[in-house]
């Protein structure tokens, strides 16, 4: 099953968007939007970025590299403990950007 977006009330008023994976694990939460219409527009922008945006590696050892290729299937956040320390294999090519 594909993931989905949820509109939720923000603590200080307005709305936030939560992105969940197919198993219901939280993947991301948005900034606060003032209206539901703005939150839905934020989802549209997130879909566009997810479909076309590059991945810029700003981690301490990424040195600003850009991952240009698609990355294959990844583990869910629940599986990250098992994946710690593993590097990307041939699934992605990292280039200086």
Backbone as CSV, one residue per row, in Angstrom:
resi,resn,N_x,N_y,N_z,CA_x,CA_y,CA_z,C_x,C_y,C_z
1,UNK,0.820,-1.168,0.000,0.000,0.000,0.000,0.875,1.245,0.000
2,UNK,0.491,2.233,-0.771,1.238,3.481,-0.833,1.016,4.283,0.436
3,UNK,1.914,5.196,0.690,1.764,6.090,1.818,0.679,7.115,1.549
4,UNK,0.506,8.014,2.498,-0.524,9.035,2.339,-0.172,10.277,3.153
5,UNK,-0.912,11.329,2.920,-0.766,12.576,3.652,-1.970,12.742,4.577
6,UNK,-1.749,13.346,5.730,-2.828,13.660,6.658,-2.765,15.145,7.007
7,UNK,-3.911,15.803,7.002,-3.994,17.161,7.511,-4.326,17.067,8.993
8,UNK,-3.557,17.753,9.830,-3.787,17.739,11.273,-3.743,19.167,11.807
9,UNK,-4.389,19.382,12.944,-4.345,20.686,13.579,-2.935,20.946,14.106
10,UNK,-2.436,22.162,13.904,-1.139,22.555,14.449,-1.332,23.018,15.889
11,UNK,-0.346,22.846,16.733,-0.490,23.209,18.140,-0.835,24.687,18.369
12,UNK,-0.327,25.569,17.530,-0.537,27.007,17.715,-1.576,27.574,16.761
13,UNK,-2.431,26.725,16.235,-3.417,27.164,15.249,-2.934,26.848,13.847
14,UNK,-3.832,26.819,12.912,-3.481,26.453,11.549,-3.439,24.941,11.390
15,UNK,-2.730,24.505,10.353,-2.716,23.082,10.009,-1.314,22.642,9.619
16,UNK,-1.048,21.387,9.842,0.189,20.764,9.379,-0.183,19.562,8.529
17,UNK,0.780,19.135,7.743,0.614,17.947,6.909,1.606,16.903,7.402
18,UNK,1.099,15.711,7.657,1.978,14.592,7.994,2.039,13.657,6.801
19,UNK,3.240,13.191,6.475,3.420,12.204,5.424,3.745,10.879,6.100
20,UNK,2.947,9.853,5.787,3.133,8.536,6.377,3.427,7.515,5.289
21,UNK,4.247,6.524,5.608,4.510,5.471,4.629,3.365,4.463,4.628
22,UNK,3.474,3.430,3.821,2.410,2.454,3.664,2.042,1.715,4.932
23,UNK,2.979,1.632,5.884,2.683,0.941,7.139,2.219,1.898,8.231
24,UNK,2.093,3.183,7.893,1.618,4.166,8.860,2.695,4.852,9.664
25,UNK,3.974,4.579,9.352,5.074,5.236,10.061,5.243,6.665,9.560
26,UNK,5.469,7.579,10.473,5.659,8.980,10.139,6.960,9.173,9.377
27,UNK,6.863,9.803,8.224,8.048,10.069,7.397,8.456,11.537,7.476
28,UNK,7.480,12.428,7.567,7.769,13.869,7.610,6.560,14.610,8.136
29,UNK,6.827,15.795,8.677,5.751,16.689,9.090,6.100,18.081,8.581
30,UNK,5.107,18.780,8.127,5.323,20.073,7.480,5.420,21.223,8.476
31,UNK,5.689,22.370,7.919,5.554,23.624,8.653,4.069,23.851,8.890
32,UNK,3.738,24.867,9.655,2.339,25.211,9.903,1.803,26.063,8.763
33,UNK,0.653,25.668,8.254,-0.039,26.426,7.214,-1.222,27.138,7.858
34,UNK,-1.547,28.352,7.406,-2.629,29.098,8.039,-4.026,28.561,7.726
35,UNK,-4.189,27.907,6.568,-5.502,27.411,6.154,-5.375,26.005,5.594
36,UNK,-6.513,25.314,5.497,-6.501,23.991,4.874,-6.127,24.095,3.402
37,UNK,-6.606,25.139,2.742,-6.277,25.337,1.330,-4.768,25.467,1.139
38,UNK,-4.113,26.219,2.021,-2.657,26.362,1.947,-1.962,25.029,2.222
39,UNK,-2.498,24.240,3.155,-1.916,22.932,3.459,-2.028,21.995,2.262
40,UNK,-3.170,22.014,1.595,-3.351,21.179,0.401,-2.394,21.632,-0.702
41,UNK,-2.198,22.938,-0.840,-1.219,23.444,-1.817,0.186,22.975,-1.443
42,UNK,0.469,22.889,-0.135,1.753,22.366,0.321,1.942,20.908,-0.061
43,UNK,0.874,20.117,0.007,0.941,18.719,-0.425,1.261,18.659,-1.924
44,UNK,0.606,19.500,-2.706,0.869,19.519,-4.150,2.337,19.846,-4.416
45,UNK,2.884,20.803,-3.672,4.299,21.155,-3.841,5.196,20.000,-3.415
46,UNK,4.858,19.328,-2.315,5.651,18.183,-1.852,5.651,17.070,-2.895
47,UNK,4.509,16.829,-3.526,4.438,15.808,-4.577,5.339,16.172,-5.743
48,UNK,5.343,17.440,-6.129,6.193,17.896,-7.230,7.667,17.741,-6.872
49,UNK,8.030,18.173,-5.686,9.427,18.063,-5.263,9.848,16.598,-5.168
50,UNK,8.991,15.766,-4.595,9.324,14.346,-4.440,9.527,13.672,-5.790
51,UNK,8.751,14.095,-6.783,8.846,13.470,-8.099,9.995,13.969,-8.946
52,UNK,10.493,15.162,-8.671,11.497,15.743,-9.556,12.733,16.275,-8.843
53,UNK,12.662,16.471,-7.547,13.761,17.115,-6.824,14.963,16.217,-6.625
54,UNK,16.137,16.828,-6.678,17.375,16.117,-6.376,17.494,15.952,-4.868
55,UNK,18.323,15.019,-4.451,18.618,14.832,-3.044,19.972,15.482,-2.793
56,UNK,20.005,16.520,-1.987,21.259,17.181,-1.633,21.699,16.653,-0.274
57,UNK,22.882,16.068,-0.247,23.403,15.462,0.975,24.088,16.541,1.811
58,UNK,23.425,16.997,2.859,23.977,18.017,3.749,24.471,17.409,5.064
59,UNK,24.630,16.085,5.073,25.131,15.429,6.279,26.602,15.765,6.473
60,UNK,27.135,15.458,7.651,28.507,15.829,7.973,29.529,15.213,7.019
61,UNK,29.241,14.049,6.457,30.195,13.433,5.532,29.731,13.502,4.080
62,UNK,28.692,14.261,3.800,28.180,14.352,2.437,28.839,15.416,1.602
63,UNK,29.402,16.419,2.220,30.120,17.499,1.545,29.313,18.135,0.424
64,UNK,27.993,18.212,0.587,27.166,18.891,-0.412,26.930,18.098,-1.677
65,UNK,27.207,16.809,-1.671,27.010,15.988,-2.862,25.533,15.919,-3.227
66,UNK,25.280,15.648,-4.488,23.917,15.488,-4.982,23.753,14.052,-5.439
67,UNK,22.696,13.404,-4.973,22.410,12.041,-5.406,21.518,12.167,-6.626
68,UNK,22.031,11.812,-7.787,21.326,12.053,-9.040,20.474,10.880,-9.510
69,UNK,20.811,9.682,-9.108,20.052,8.510,-9.557,18.977,8.162,-8.546
70,UNK,18.008,7.404,-9.007,16.972,6.918,-8.098,17.583,5.903,-7.146
71,UNK,17.134,5.947,-5.922,17.551,4.972,-4.930,16.510,3.877,-4.926
72,UNK,16.931,2.642,-4.869,16.011,1.515,-4.878,15.214,1.441,-3.592
73,UNK,14.525,0.339,-3.374,13.706,0.177,-2.174,14.544,0.394,-0.918
74,UNK,13.958,1.049,0.046,14.656,1.319,1.297,13.894,0.704,2.449
75,UNK,14.575,0.539,3.549,13.942,0.010,4.752,13.066,1.075,5.376
76,UNK,12.087,0.644,6.115,11.252,1.597,6.840,12.060,2.168,7.991
77,UNK,11.624,3.296,8.563,12.354,3.869,9.690,12.515,2.886,10.850
78,UNK,11.605,1.939,10.980,11.696,0.953,12.057,12.903,0.038,11.868
79,UNK,13.378,-0.090,10.617,14.482,-0.991,10.321,15.837,-0.296,10.335
80,UNK,15.896,0.967,10.695,17.145,1.704,10.584,18.232,1.174,11.508
81,UNK,17.885,0.610,12.649,18.906,0.085,13.550,19.700,-1.021,12.868
82,UNK,19.026,-1.846,12.089,19.713,-2.926,11.387,20.554,-2.404,10.236
83,UNK,20.181,-1.251,9.697,20.870,-0.716,8.529,21.992,0.253,8.888
84,UNK,22.148,0.594,10.148,23.188,1.552,10.521,24.548,1.073,10.079
85,UNK,25.326,1.982,9.560,26.681,1.652,9.153,26.786,1.113,7.743
86,UNK,25.678,0.782,7.107,25.736,0.279,5.748,25.773,1.452,4.783
87,UNK,26.586,1.335,3.751,26.657,2.381,2.753,25.752,2.014,1.595
88,UNK,25.392,3.023,0.783,24.619,2.741,-0.426,25.466,1.904,-1.351
89,UNK,24.877,0.895,-1.923,25.604,0.085,-2.894,25.493,0.751,-4.249
90,UNK,25.227,0.009,-5.284,25.087,0.577,-6.607,23.734,1.222,-6.829
91,UNK,22.918,1.342,-5.793,21.569,1.867,-5.963,21.546,3.353,-6.267
92,UNK,22.580,4.052,-5.878,22.598,5.490,-6.131,24.013,5.935,-6.442
93,UNK,24.119,6.914,-7.276,25.421,7.473,-7.621,25.477,8.857,-7.009
94,UNK,26.495,9.129,-6.221,26.627,10.425,-5.600,27.694,11.196,-6.357
95,UNK,27.365,12.418,-6.736,28.311,13.252,-7.453,28.425,14.596,-6.753
96,UNK,29.566,15.233,-6.916,29.725,16.570,-6.324,28.770,17.520,-6.983
97,UNK,28.160,18.376,-6.185,27.174,19.262,-6.771,27.354,20.654,-6.323
